[in-house]
Amino acid sequence: MAYVWEFTNQRKLGKKEFIDYIEKKVFRTIRKYNLLPKNRIIKLKKSNDLHTKILISILSRKFKTEFSTKPNFDSMNLSSAAEATFQNILKGKFEGPRPNDRLAHPLYYHSDAELSLYAKLTNTKGTTPKRNKKIQELFKKFLKKNQDLEINVVKALSQLS
């Protein structure tokens, strides 16, 4: 079997397993944080962003999704949450986005690397989000020692509240 993803614990996933893993993790985040609105209609801001395209593709399988100027879901993911948190920490603010903020973030526990691979495997096209160069250079240095840096940053944030 050809593997497409390997976790830090050396567990490996093939194409179908990886796609299932990503999709189940989105729905698990929605359940865990009770993100689904009462009317079960997911509203997103219209965007050509890759993460929005991925989110729509996954969520539309189980829920009615539509574009709205007043969204209740957002495509923020683990990498953007870790970057935002780290930017705040550098400014002396120990806060950052959480999965159940005003806008729900079902991709909160998915990294850019995971979502890029998912997009490639499912032929999903869109623009990739811009990142802060200074923070990303710092992250690259840390990632050599700690491959789980992004998840550790957001987990540390949740322990502060």
PAVO-876829 format. One record per residue (C-alpha): residue in three letters; x negated, y negated, z negated; residue number from 1. Coordinates in steps of 0.5 Angstrom, whole numbers. Each point is the difference from the previous one (the first is absolute). Layout:
NUDO_res_px_py_pz_n
NUDO_ALA_X_Y_Z_NUM
...
END
This chain:
NUDO_res_px_py_pz_n
NUDO_MET_0_0_0_1
NUDO_ALA_-3_-7_2_2
NUDO_TYR_1_-5_-6_3
NUDO_VAL_1_-7_1_4
NUDO_TRP_0_-2_-8_5
NUDO_GLU_-5_2_-6_6
NUDO_PHE_2_-3_-7_7
NUDO_THR_-6_-2_-5_8
NUDO_ASN_2_7_-3_9
NUDO_GLN_-2_4_7_10
NUDO_ARG_7_2_1_11
NUDO_LYS_1_-1_8_12
NUDO_LEU_7_-1_4_13
NUDO_GLY_1_2_7_14
NUDO_LYS_4_-5_4_15
NUDO_LYS_7_2_-2_16
NUDO_GLU_-2_1_-7_17
NUDO_PHE_-2_-7_0_18
NUDO_ILE_6_-3_3_19
NUDO_ASP_4_4_-5_20
NUDO_TYR_-4_-3_-5_21
NUDO_ILE_0_-7_2_22
NUDO_GLU_8_0_1_23
NUDO_LYS_1_4_-7_24
NUDO_LYS_-4_-5_-4_25
NUDO_VAL_4_-6_3_26
NUDO_PHE_7_3_-2_27
NUDO_ARG_-3_2_-7_28
NUDO_THR_-2_-7_-1_29
NUDO_ILE_7_-2_2_30
NUDO_ARG_3_5_-5_31
NUDO_LYS_-6_-1_-6_32
NUDO_TYR_1_-8_0_33
NUDO_ASN_8_0_2_34
NUDO_LEU_-1_-4_6_35
NUDO_LEU_6_2_4_36
NUDO_PRO_5_-6_0_37
NUDO_LYS_7_2_-2_38
NUDO_ASN_3_0_7_39
NUDO_ARG_-6_4_2_40
NUDO_ILE_-2_-5_6_41
NUDO_ILE_-7_-2_1_42
NUDO_LYS_-1_-7_2_43
NUDO_LEU_-7_-1_3_44
NUDO_LYS_-3_-7_3_45
NUDO_LYS_-1_1_7_46
NUDO_SER_-7_1_2_47
NUDO_ASN_-5_3_5_48
NUDO_ASP_-5_2_-6_49
NUDO_LEU_-2_7_0_50
NUDO_HIS_2_2_-7_51
NUDO_THR_7_-3_1_52
NUDO_LYS_1_5_6_53
NUDO_ILE_-2_6_-4_54
NUDO_LEU_5_-2_-5_55
NUDO_ILE_6_-1_4_56
NUDO_SER_-2_7_4_57
NUDO_ILE_0_3_-7_58
NUDO_LEU_6_-3_-3_59
NUDO_SER_4_0_6_60
NUDO_ARG_0_8_-1_61
NUDO_LYS_4_0_-6_62
NUDO_PHE_3_-7_-1_63
NUDO_LYS_3_-6_4_64
NUDO_THR_-5_-5_1_65
NUDO_GLU_1_-7_3_66
NUDO_PHE_-4_-6_1_67
NUDO_SER_2_-6_-4_68
NUDO_THR_-3_-7_-2_69
NUDO_LYS_2_2_-7_70
NUDO_PRO_-4_7_-1_71
NUDO_ASN_0_4_-6_72
NUDO_PHE_-6_5_3_73
NUDO_ASP_-7_-2_2_74
NUDO_SER_-5_3_3_75
NUDO_MET_-6_-1_-5_76
NUDO_ASN_-4_6_-1_77
NUDO_LEU_-6_2_-5_78
NUDO_SER_-5_-4_3_79
NUDO_SER_3_-6_1_80
NUDO_ALA_3_1_-8_81
NUDO_ALA_-7_1_-2_82
NUDO_GLU_-3_-6_4_83
NUDO_ALA_5_-5_-3_84
NUDO_THR_-1_3_-7_85
NUDO_PHE_-8_-1_1_86
NUDO_GLN_1_-7_2_87
NUDO_ASN_4_-2_-6_88
NUDO_ILE_-5_4_-4_89
NUDO_LEU_-5_-4_3_90
NUDO_LYS_4_-7_-2_91
NUDO_GLY_1_3_-7_92
NUDO_LYS_7_2_1_93
NUDO_PHE_1_7_-2_94
NUDO_GLU_6_1_4_95
NUDO_GLY_2_3_7_96
NUDO_PRO_6_3_4_97
NUDO_ARG_3_6_-2_98
NUDO_PRO_5_5_3_99
NUDO_ASN_6_-2_-3_100
NUDO_ASP_-1_-8_1_101
NUDO_ARG_6_-4_3_102
NUDO_LEU_-2_3_7_103
NUDO_ALA_0_8_-1_104
NUDO_HIS_-7_2_3_105
NUDO_PRO_1_8_2_106
NUDO_LEU_-7_0_3_107
NUDO_TYR_-3_-3_-7_108
NUDO_TYR_-4_7_-1_109
NUDO_HIS_-3_1_8_110
NUDO_SER_-7_-3_2_111
NUDO_ASP_-1_-3_6_112
NUDO_ALA_-4_6_2_113
NUDO_GLU_6_4_-1_114
NUDO_LEU_5_-4_4_115
NUDO_SER_-5_-1_6_116
NUDO_LEU_-1_8_0_117
NUDO_TYR_8_1_0_118
NUDO_ALA_1_-6_5_119
NUDO_LYS_-5_4_5_120
NUDO_LEU_3_7_-2_121
NUDO_THR_7_-3_2_122
NUDO_ASN_-2_-5_5_123
NUDO_THR_3_-6_-4_124
NUDO_LYS_-3_-6_3_125
NUDO_GLY_0_-7_-3_126
NUDO_THR_-5_-5_-2_127
NUDO_THR_-5_1_-6_128
NUDO_PRO_1_-4_-6_129
NUDO_LYS_-6_-5_-1_130
NUDO_ARG_-4_1_-7_131
NUDO_ASN_-4_-5_-4_132
NUDO_LYS_-8_1_3_133
NUDO_LYS_-3_-2_-7_134
NUDO_ILE_5_5_-4_135
NUDO_GLN_-1_5_5_136
NUDO_GLU_-8_0_0_137
NUDO_LEU_0_0_-7_138
NUDO_PHE_5_6_0_139
NUDO_LYS_-5_4_5_140
NUDO_LYS_-5_-1_-5_141
NUDO_PHE_4_3_-6_142
NUDO_LEU_3_6_5_143
NUDO_LYS_-7_3_1_144
NUDO_LYS_1_2_-8_145
NUDO_ASN_7_0_-1_146
NUDO_GLN_4_3_6_147
NUDO_ASP_7_-1_-4_148
NUDO_LEU_-2_-8_-1_149
NUDO_GLU_7_-2_3_150
NUDO_ILE_4_4_-4_151
NUDO_ASN_-4_-1_-6_152
NUDO_VAL_1_-7_0_153
NUDO_VAL_8_0_1_154
NUDO_LYS_0_5_-6_155
NUDO_ALA_-4_-4_-4_156
NUDO_LEU_5_-6_1_157
NUDO_SER_6_4_-2_158
NUDO_GLN_-4_2_-7_159
NUDO_LEU_-1_-8_-1_160
NUDO_SER_8_-1_0_161
END
